[in-house]
Amino acid sequence: MAENTHDAMLEKQAHMEEQISNISRRLDEQEKLTESVHKLALSLERLTMAQKNTETKVDSLADDVEELK
């Protein structure tokens, strides 16, 4: 009986270690995904600022052209 209990405990331990490993792997994947989303957000922010600067310059040029007419 003690042998069966020991085997059952070893089996449960192996199962728990597998679960822990899977959870750790999923956390690593989640961390990589979060980092990618952060980089994307920063790129989008820079792109938006560049677009606003371009819009400002185009508006200024349009005003200059109107003055020349």
Secondary structure, 3 states (H helix, E strand, C coil): CHHHHHHHHHHHHHHHHHHHHHHHHHHHHHHHHHHHHHHHHHHHHHHHHHHHHHHHHHHHHHHHHHHHC
